[in-house]
Amino acid sequence: MPKIPRILLRIVANKYLLAFVIFFVWMTFLDDHNFISLFQDQQKLHKLKADKAYYEHKIESDRRKLKELQTDSQNLEKFAREQYLMKKKNEDIFIIEEK
């Protein structure tokens, strides 16, 4: 029976193992830049990059639409009628809503 506590004592008394365990606990849970917050920051970074790509695509799409509206008066009239329900003086507009 005394062999097991002696082996356990030798393992715990090993200064390299003890230093590694302390370092691991410190880096995993206690440090400001621990592994858990590092993982969370990487997840946030991935989401922000995806958002950036989406908004860059949206900006490019809006620029094309703006250029199209500035160059063609028929497209401008169509846009005004569809988006802002504008009409000419002597016409009626009927709005059909789909359910």
NORRA-V310601 format. One record per residue. N is the residue number from 1. PSI is psi as a letter, one per 40 degrees, with the letter a starting at -180 (none if undefined). Layout:
n psi
N PSI
N PSI
This chain:
n psi
1 d
2 e
3 d
4 d
5 d
6 d
7 d
8 d
9 d
10 d
11 d
12 d
13 e
14 h
15 d
16 d
17 d
18 d
19 d
20 d
21 d
22 d
23 d
24 d
25 d
26 d
27 d
28 d
29 d
30 d
31 i
32 d
33 f
34 i
35 d
36 d
37 d
38 d
39 d
40 d
41 d
42 d
43 d
44 d
45 d
46 d
47 d
48 d
49 d
50 d
51 d
52 d
53 d
54 d
55 d
56 d
57 d
58 d
59 d
60 d
61 d
62 d
63 d
64 d
65 d
66 d
67 d
68 d
69 d
70 d
71 d
72 h
73 d
74 d
75 d
76 d
77 d
78 d
79 d
80 d
81 d
82 d
83 d
84 e
85 f
86 i
87 i
88 i
89 d
90 f
91 i
92 i
93 h
94 h
95 h
96 h
97 h
98 i
99 none
